[in-house]
Amino acid sequence: MNVVQCRMALAGLGWLPEDLAREAGVPLEALQRFDRGEILPHGVYAALRDALHGAGVIFEDDGQMVEGGPGVRLRRAQADEGTRPEELSSANDG
């Protein structure tokens, strides 16, 4: 994950930097340092990336999906289709 990918992920999720810092469990200052291009300890970097990934962000490497540079995309939301008719029984009737 690079700085641009991080910014794109925040925009895609509708998150503020404060949201990412909270979800990652890192100080906001660490995220601000990353945004300025400073080197972070691996654990902080991993926490940021893991928080974004957990929220549904998929990181694309340079040219991975389409021609162009690195990017991000969001996982498709899994729709809850409920219980299928053939799965209904008196045990799960409710």
C-alpha positions in Angstrom: 0.0 0.0 0.0 1.3 3.4 -0.9 0.1 6.8 0.2 -2.1 7.3 -2.9 -3.7 3.9 -2.4 -4.4 4.8 1.2 -6.1 8.1 0.2 -8.1 6.3 -2.5 -9.2 3.7 0.1 -10.3 6.4 2.5 -12.3 8.1 -0.2 -13.9 4.9 -1.3 -15.0 4.0 2.2 -16.0 7.5 3.1 -13.6 7.5 6.0 -11.7 10.4 7.5 -8.1 9.8 8.6 -9.3 9.8 12.2 -11.5 6.8 11.3 -8.6 4.8 9.9 -6.4 5.6 12.9 -9.1 4.5 15.3 -9.9 1.3 13.3 -6.2 0.5 13.0 -5.5 1.2 16.7 -2.7 3.6 15.8 -2.1 7.3 16.7 -3.4 9.8 14.2 0.1 11.2 14.1 1.4 7.9 12.7 -1.1 8.1 9.8 -0.1 11.7 9.2 3.5 10.7 9.1 2.7 8.0 6.5 0.8 10.6 4.5 3.9 12.8 4.4 6.0 9.9 3.1 7.8 9.1 6.3 8.9 5.6 7.1 6.7 3.8 9.7 7.5 0.8 11.8 6.2 -2.3 10.0 3.6 -3.0 12.7 2.0 0.4 12.2 2.0 0.1 8.5 0.5 -3.4 8.7 -2.2 -2.2 11.1 -3.3 0.5 8.7 -3.3 -1.9 5.7 -5.2 -4.6 7.7 -7.8 -2.1 8.9 -8.5 -1.0 5.3 -8.5 -4.6 4.1 -10.9 -5.6 6.9 -13.3 -2.8 5.8 -13.4 -4.2 2.3 -10.5 -2.6 0.4 -8.6 -4.7 -2.1 -5.2 -3.4 -3.1 -4.2 -3.7 -6.7 -0.6 -3.9 -7.7 0.8 -2.0 -10.7 -1.1 -3.3 -13.8 -2.7 -6.1 -11.8 -6.3 -5.7 -13.1 -6.0 -3.1 -15.9 -3.3 -1.2 -17.5 -2.0 1.5 -15.2 -0.5 2.0 -11.8 -1.4 0.7 -8.4 -4.9 1.2 -7.2 -7.7 0.0 -4.9 -11.2 -1.4 -5.3 -13.9 -2.4 -2.8 -15.1 -5.9 -2.3 -18.7 -6.5 -3.4 -21.2 -6.3 -0.5 -22.6 -9.7 0.3 -26.3 -9.5 0.2 -28.2 -11.4 2.8 -30.7 -13.4 0.8 -32.2 -15.0 3.8 -33.2 -18.7 4.0 -33.9 -20.3 0.7 -37.4 -22.1 0.5 -35.8 -25.5 0.3 -34.0 -24.9 3.5 -37.2 -23.9 5.5 -38.4 -26.3 8.2 -40.3 -26.2 11.4 -36.9 -26.0 13.2 -36.0 -22.6 11.6 -39.4 -21.2 11.3 -39.4 -17.9 13.1 
